[in-house]
Amino acid sequence: MDRNETLSPKEIADALGQVATVKGSARIRDQFFLAILAGIYIGFGGIVSIMVTSESAMDDGLKRFIGGSAFSVGLMLVLIPGSELFTGNILMTVGLLSKRLHFLRVLRNWAVVWIGNFAGAILLAWVMKNTDLMGATGAPNAVGDRAIAIADAKLQLAFWPCLLRGVLCNMLVCLAVIMACSSRSVSGKILGIYFPIMAFVACGFEHSIANMYFLPAGLMAAGRFGGRFWEMFGNLIPVTLGNIIGGLALIFLHPGSQKMVSRLFRTAKQPQA
């Protein structure tokens, strides 16, 4: 690959730090509306994934691969046009470690974006339900049955499996963001996004923002959204925590980040004049 098409590891770290600074200094209103868009974009990936895997006779391994391949379009829509995705924004920690951002700016972004992503995903699920593409309420078609099956399986997961699957998922999602960031071309960004995202879906890992679409869509298709709304948080909370841990682990285990952490602590221990 032409060297001019890719960034070096140092250039990637600098680019992530610059992006973190922009995200952290953005107005809350802008963060929120861009987060709604990202929730919709990830939901589009979920829609395509459900559509192409609704055939029950398909081999399970092939279904996972095709579903993961289709779902990767969601992150492509997030990163290439640009929007605010909670799981990818865990990488804002790079800006914190390089002292470009205050800790509270990072937390504010995460909170606003998580809520905005949820709003966008639920909105898309409601629109999708009312297209009748999942069948009528109480009488779902094959697509609706697939959406219900996905939601039910996720709601049955216990806390620790949710958390650990969330850890593994966001390591791959953040790697996808980093790989996309490393390329200067759109085709390179698409390839960088595709493989990690396909992998996490095929492996059955848990992504909090994807679940913000999958859970409401399945519950709406079954006509049980209102009655089981709060039950969704039994999945979303541990998966979100796992996504945070996975993203942070990827950052803190990197040698370059370890050096930044060491410098940060040395600075904190220096006596004030």
N, C-alpha and C positions, 0 to 999 in steps of 0.2 A: 504493500500500500504506500502511496506517495506520502512522504513525511509532512507535506503541506496540508494533507487532508486530516491529520490527527494532531491532538495536543499531547504534550509530554505529561507525565504524572504531576510535575510541579505546576504546569499550566492548567491542568484540570483542577488542582487544589485552589489555585488563584481564581479560576472562573467560578468555582462553587462558592468561594468566599465573597466574590462580587455579587453573585446572584442572591446570596443570603442577605447581604447588606441592603439590596434593593427590596427584597421581600419584607425584611424587618422594618424598613422605614416607610413602607406603603401605608396609605390610609386604610383604616379598618373597613370602610365601605367598599373600597376597591378589592381588598383581600376577600371580603365576603362574597361579592358577586363573581369574582374569578373562581372562588371555591365552588359556588353553585355550578358554574360551567364544568369544572373538573368532575364533580359528582355526576353530572349528566354524561360527560364523555366516558367515564369508567362504566356507567350504566349502559351506554351503547355497546361497549365491549361485552358486557354481561348479556345483553339481548342477543347479539350475534352468537355468542357461545351457547346459549340455550337453544336457539333456533337450529343450529347445525348439529346438535347432539340429542335432539328430541326423538330420533329414530331408535326405538328400544332394542331392535335386533342388532345394532352395531356392536362390534367387539369393544369390550370395556377399555382396553389399552388404546385402541384407535380413537375411541370417543374422548379420552382424556387428552390425547395429542391434538386432535382437531379442535376440541373446546379451548385448549390453551392457546393454540395458534390464532383462533378467532378472537379470543379475549385480548390478545396483545394490541389490537387496534385501539383499545381504550387509552393505554399509556401513550401511544403514538399521537392521539388527538390532544392529550394533555401537554406533552412536551414540545411538539413541533409548532402548533399555533400559539401555545403558552397559556397556562392557567395555574391555579393553586391547588395542589394535591397534598393532603396531610402526610401520607406515608413518604412521599418524596421529600417533603419539607423537613423531615428528621435530619436531613443533610445540612440544614441550617446550622447545626452544631459546629460545623467547620468555621462559620463566621464567628461563633462564640469563642472557640479555641484560639482564633487568630486575633481576638479582641476587637473585631469590627462591630460586634453587636453586644448589647446588654442581654443578660439572661431573661429579663422580663419581656423584652421585645420578641424573643424566640417563643416563650410560652404564650404570649398574646397571639402571635401568628398561628401557632398550633391549635389553640382553642377556637379562634374565629374560623379557621379553615376547616377544622373537623365538623363544626356545626354547619358551615356552608356546604361542604361535601354531602352531608346527610340530607340537607334540604333539597339539593339538586337531584340526588339519587331517588328520594321519595317522590319528588315531582315527576321524574321520568317514569317511575314504576306506575304511578297513577295514570299518566297519559297512555302508557303501554297497555294497561288493563282496559282502558276505555276505547282502545282501537279494536277490541274483540279478537286480536290476533292470538290471545291465549284462551279463547273461548268465552262463553258467557259465564257470569258468576254462578257458581255451583255446578256448572257443566263444562269444565275445562277440556280443551282439546289436547293433542299430544304435546304441544308447546307448553300449555298451562300445566299439564301433568308433570312435565320435566321441571318447571319452575317450582312447583309444590314439593317435588321430591328433593330438590336441592335445598330449599328452605328447611324442610323437616329434618334432613340429615344434619344441617348446621345447628339447628336448635337442640338437637339431642346430644351434641358434644359437651363433655364436662369441661370445667374451668382449665385444668392443666393442659389437656390436649389442645384446647383453643389457644392458650398462651404460647405453647411451644411451637405450634404450627404457625402462629403469627410471627414468632421470632425468625423462623426459617424463611417465611414468605418475604419479610421486608429486607432481609439480607439480599435476596435476589432482586427485589424491586429497586433498592438503592443502587445495586450494581448496574441495573438497566439504566437508571438515571445517569450514573457516572459514565457508562459506555456511550450513551447518547451524547453526553457533554463532551466526550473525547473526540467526536467526529465533527468536522466542519461542513460535511455534506448531508443533505436530507436522506439519501440512500444509506449512508453510514449510520445515521441516527436510527433509522428504521431497523436495520440489522442488529444494532446494539440493544434496542428495546426488545425485539422479538424473542430471542433465545432465552433470556432469563425469565421473561413473563410466561412464555410457553411452558418453561420448566416448573415454575411454582404452581401453575394451574394443574398441569399433568401429575404433579406429585401430591396434590390434595392439600396444599398449605392454605392458610387463612389470611385474607386481606380485608382489613376493616372497611375500606371504602367500597370494595366490590360487594361485601356483605350488606352494605347499606342499600344496595340495589336488590341483590338476590333475596334477602329476607322479606322486605315489603312486597316484592313482585310475587313471590310464592304465596304469601299470606293473602294478598289481594285476589290472586287467582282462585284461592280456596274460599274466599269470602270471610276470612277470619282476621283481617288486619286490625280492626278496632279492638277486638277481644284479646288479641295476643301481642299488642303493640309493645308493652313493657317487657315481654318475654325476650324480645330481640336483644335487649341490653345484656342478658346473660351470655350472649355470644360476643356482642360488640365490645364490651368492656375488656374481657381478657384478651381478645384479639388485638385491640388497640394497644394495650400494654405490651403485648408481645411484639407488635410492629415497632413500637418505640425502642424496646430492648434490642431487637434485631438491627435496626438502623444504627443505634449507638454502638453496638458491638462491632459493626463493620468499620465505623470511624475510629473507635478507640484502639482496636487491634492493629490498625495500620501504623507502621513505624513512624511515618511523618507526623501523624496525630499524636503519638506518644511523646515526640519531641516538643510539640506545641503545648501539651498538657504539662510537661516538666517545666517549660519556660513560664507558663501561667502560674504554677504553684510557687516557683522561685520569686516571681514578681509580687505575688500576694504576701510572701513572707518577709519581703524587704521592709525595714522600718520607714514610716512616713516622716518626711522632713518637718 
